[in-house]
Each structure stands twice: as structure tokens, then as C-alpha cells.
């Protein structure tokens, strides 16, 4: 078992060209650092130490209390970064994992396999490596007949060493006692004048200690993110991983290349997701739904057998058997019970719509409580804002609201009440009553002829 993980997250990330610390940039809706921490949780790593430097205050705000923080005030290399945590390390720690905070594609299964190889080989260091066709820019794994003898950085490598295609991914398992002792022996005798963590391999080999490697099967896992291009590459990979998992669980995704689903989304079986759909945050969608095309759902819950088409849903809750869209906009705080219809060009904000009710088209419902089996006619508006404060509209069960009605809040419409089309309602309408608030029609003969004359 890995006792402790040390996460390197002190770098400036200058190639990101951003005010945001590199590890806080999001991939598939979650920061790079959160991906790494989630991977460690899944790998059952209990103790986590993070090395912070650039942007430390912003990163701290994103961390749980369980994460121990150490600071690297000067950027003097990866070895120097780990040195800052040396006082927190215990000689009794059998295995210490070191990895980078900008590797969101690394899987917990890979960490577990690395740990298994480390223990089975009795090595003091086990390096996660990969074999790639173009190793330029990576540290090379240098071997002799006894095993790994060094990791040579690109800038320090000879022409012969640069030919080597096995590279260091920046993830390691260390024997705890070895790491604590040998960190103090690192020097900065290199081109960069930095303390390389990789020099521990050479020190171990010189002492006749065993250094092993575990070679990655999927090179994509080792992708570190240093710029926006690599960020987009990682986004694509993680997005497909999420969709592949969903598809294997019984979800139909018509075109994964044109669908965007973040890592925290959950979808029930036999739901179909059409192209152009964006599912974000901790969205939960039930079974037998149709979502899309061209739909965005953020941090919302959608029940079973509901249909959402060409619409935007933000921080809302949708019941079973609902029909949404096309071109509906459900803003935060919307709650639809079962069998509700919200049609085209309808906007709903911070409102509850009861079972079986319908808002078919061209309406705005805000700060409202709508009962069951209510019909809201085309062009209805709840006038909820008086210029200073928001007010509530209440529409009771089985009310019928005629087309082009303005309900000036605060106002209540009683059960079974009917509102005449074109009315502006400013007073409560009792149960079973007909509410009409419009001037009697007046026709002026010859109006057009008079205008022309």
C-alpha cells in the first residue's frame, strides 16, 4: 500500500499564459489537480502532501483540509521541491509516491500496477516509464546489464543518450527510508543548476540498490499539460473516456465526436444523447430520456423518460415524463414535477411547476408557484420585478391562463380560475372565477382613409 503521495504543483506554468495557476485549469469540467487527487483517492492513498509555489493562495482555496501543504519558495528543481517535504516524511513509510499535479490522465489502475511492481521487485525506486517514437524533451531512461542506472534530462543528454526512446513520465514509487536519506545527497551539478529528483536513480545505482520501471501501456496517461494545445488534447481524451464508460453502461451517444460530457455527469440506461449536447457539472439524467440535439444541461437533475430538445437547463430539477423545448431556457432554481411540458421559447426562473402543467410557448415564468394541471397560454408573463424587489406569483391547480396575459406580482390565481386572453392582472383572482382586465374594444370607422387624407 502507498502510505504517502507527494504532488508537485509549484511550477509557474508560464506557457499557459494565464493568471490562473496551471493545475487549476479545468479538463472535462474538473481542475487538473482535482483529477490527480481523485486518482489518488481511487488508488487508496490516504496521506497527500502538495508542494506549492506560484499561485499558492489560489490553489490553497481549492484544497480540502486533509491535504498537507508545503511551500517551495524558490524554483530550484523537482528534487528541491520534494526536499521541502522531507521533514514530513517518516522513515517507517514503506512506499512514497511522487507525481505531478498537471497529469490529469493518469489512472488509479496504473498507480496500483506501479506499486505492485515496486513491491515485487524490492526496488528502492520504481519509475513509471513509456516508450515513444519521438522522445524529444523528455528525460531518457539509461540502462546497463544490471538495470536502470540513470535518468538523463534532455539538456544534459549526449547524442547517444538522446537516441533512447524509453522516457521518464515524472511519476515514481520510492522506498520511504531511502527517499528521506538520499534527498539530502542531491546536488545541482547540471546545466540548469537545479536539484533533479531523477538524480536519485543515479545515487541508488552507485550504491548497488535496485531501480526498476513499470512501462505504461497507454502513453496518453503520461501527458503532462504545459500549454493550451495540450489542455485541449487532454480534454478530448478525458471526454471520450467518460463517454466510453457511459456507452458501455447502456447509454446511446449518437456522435461522441460532437458531444461534450464532463467527468461528473451520470446518465441512466437507454437514454439517447444527440450531437451538439453539453452536459456539465454534477448533472444526473435518468433512464429512457432523449437529450438534444443542441442542448446544454449544467448541474441539473432530469428524471426518467424525459425529452429535452434544443434547450438550456441550469441548476434545475426536472421530473419524470417531462417535455422541454425546443428553445426553452430553464434558469437556476427551476423545479418541474412529473409530466410537465415546457415548450418553445419559454423561460422559467426560480419557479415550481406542478404535475401535468403546461407552459407551451413564448412565456416567461419567474418567482412563481404553479399548481397541478395548469395551462399557461402563449405570451404569458409573470411581472415579478417592480424595479427594486422581486415578488411571487401563485397559480393554483387547474387554472387556465389565457394567451398574452400579464400577471403583476404579488398576485394569486385561485383553483379552477380562468384568465381572459390579453388581460393584465393586478389583483388576486378567486377560485372558479373568470378574471378579465382589458378595455372594451372600440372600432373607429374610416381610420385608414383619414390617415391618408
Buried (B, 14 or more C-beta within 10 A) or exposed (E): EBBBBBBBBBBEBEEBEBEBBBBBBBBBBBBBBBBBBBBBEEBEBEBBBBBBBBBBEBBEEBBEEEBBBBEBEEBBBBBBBBBBBBEBBEEEBBBBBBBBBBBBBBBBEBBBBBBEBBBEBEBBBBBBBBEBEEBEEBBBBBBEEEBBBBBBBBEBBEEEBEEBBBBBBBBBBBBBBBBBBBBEEBEBEBEEEBBBBBBBBBBBBEEEBBBBBBBBEEBBBBBBBBBEEBBEBBBEBBBBBBBEEBBEEEBBBBEBEEBBBBBBBBBBEBBBBBBBBBBBBBBBBBBBBBBBBBBBBBBBBBBBBBBBBBBBBBBBBBBBBBBBBBBBBBBEBBBBBBBBBBBBBBBBBBBBBBBBBBBBBBBBBBBBBBBBBBBBBBBBBBBBEEEEEEBBBBBBBBBBBBBBBBBBBBBBBBBBBBBBBBBBBEEBBEEEBEBBBEEEEEEEEEEEEEEEE
